Amino acid sequence: MTNTQTTVETPIVDDPASTEAQYTDVIELLTKHGYIAGIADTGGGCEAVEIVIDDDHRLLANGKDELLAWDRADHQGWRVGRYREDDLEESVTSEDGSAEGLLSLVKGLSR
């Protein structure tokens, strides 16, 4: 997760198997709570949920095993890192793989 060239875009979800479609519940909940969120390509064929905090900070959320499951049904827990440019400042994990579980971690890291 060292690629900082990611950008959050509003996805056009045409493919129900796409990562955007699989994690629609997550993106919609974060957006509902005022966060700018989307799916980001982190390199090497990996993706993460990206949450923009401000001009200097962003959060990258993956499964607790550091990978975002391709199939939402296989997703377990969350690992969220707070980044300032390329530097990981803080990381937290949770066994709760729900959208609400991620929201709780995001609130704690977006201070």
N, C-alpha and C positions, 0 to 999 in steps of 0.2 A: 504494500500500500504506500509506495513512495511517489507515485505519479501525482503531481499537483496540477496537472493540466486538465483536470476534470471540470466540467461545467454542468450546472443543473439546468435542465430544460423541461418544459412541460411535455410529457411524452404523448405521442399519438399511438394508442394501443390498438393495433390491428391484429396482432398475433397473440392469441390467448396463452401461448406457451412462453411469451417473452418475459423477461425479468420484470419489466414495468407492469405487465398484466398480473403476474404472480404476486407482486407486492403493492397492488393498488390500495388495499386497506391501510397499509402503513403510510404511503404517500398522502392519501386523503386525510388521515387523522393528523399527521404532522402539519399539513397545510391548513386544516381547520383550526389548529392552535397557533397559527401565525408564522410558522416556519416555512422557509423556502427549501423544498426537498425534492429529490429526484434520484434516479439511478445513474451512477457514474461508472465509467470504465476505468478501472484502476490499473490496467495493464496485465499482460500475460493471460488474457482470456477471463479475467476476474472482474466482478462488479461489486459495488457496495451501494448502500443507501447513503447519499450525501445530503447533509443539512448545513446550509450556509448560516453562520452565526453573525458575522460582520465582515468587513473588507479583509481582515487579517486572519480570521478563524473559521474553521469548518469542522464538522464532525463526519466521520466515516463509520457506518454501522454495518457489521457483518454478523454471521452466526457466531455462537460462542467458540466454535472451532476455527475462527478467523476466515471462514468462507461463507459467502451468501449462497444458500442452497438454490439450485436452479428451479426446483419445484417447491413452492411455498409449504406444501404438506410435509416436506422433509426438514423444514427449518426448525432448529432447536436453539433457544437462548439467543442472547445478543452480546456482542463485544463492540464497544463504541470507543473510538479514539478521538481525542480533541487535538487538532493540528493547527499550528501557526506556520504557514507556508509548508516546508517539508518536515518540520520538527514536530514529533509527537510529544505533546505536553502532558497528557493524562489519558488513561485508559480504564474503563470499567466493564464489568461483565454481569450478566444476569441469566438465571436459568429460565426466566419467563420470556418465551419467544413470541408473545403476542404484540400487536401494535401498541397496546397500552403499556406493556412492559418497556418497549423502546421509548415511548414518550416520556416515561418516568426518568429514564437514564438521560435523555436529551435535556430535560428541564434541569437536571442536576449539573450537567456539563456546560450549559449555555449561559452561565452566569457572566 
